[in-house]
Amino acid sequence: MQKKKIPMRQCVGCREMKPKRELIRVVRSPGRGAYICPDAKCLAKARKKNALGNAFGCQIPDEVYDQLTEQMEQNINA
């Protein structure tokens, strides 16, 4: 049997390649997304470097980063 290829994506925060299923996909519009680790440290790096803004080609409001932080905390506590 052949092994199934695991799709890899790069985290915009830490810039590491990881399996797609381990990352969170942030979507700006249908078809346009960026991936980030479910880790507060990676989100802080992405926020500091404006990585999501660069990936989407627009300014990202602070509310979006706050919502991502809340969702990550909820997933950890669940």
C-alpha positions, 0 to 999 in steps of 0.5 A, spaced: 500 500 500 502 507 498 502 512 504 498 517 503 501 524 502 500 529 508 499 536 506 504 541 509 502 548 511 507 554 513 505 557 520 505 565 519 507 566 526 513 561 527 514 560 519 515 552 521 512 547 516 507 543 519 501 538 517 495 542 515 490 539 520 495 541 526 494 548 524 488 553 524 486 557 518 484 564 518 480 566 512 479 573 509 475 571 504 473 565 500 479 561 498 484 566 501 487 563 507 493 563 512 495 558 517 497 559 524 499 554 530 494 554 535 499 557 540 499 564 543 506 565 542 505 564 535 499 568 535 503 574 538 509 573 533 504 574 527 501 580 531 508 583 532 510 582 525 503 583 522 504 577 518 496 576 517 496 583 514 502 581 509 499 575 507 492 578 506 495 584 503 490 589 508 490 591 515 488 587 520 484 590 526 486 588 533 479 585 534 481 579 530 487 578 534 483 578 540 478 573 537 483 568 535 486 569 542 479 567 545 478 561 541 485 558 542 484 559 550 477 556 549 480 550 545 485 549 550 480 549 556 475 544 552 
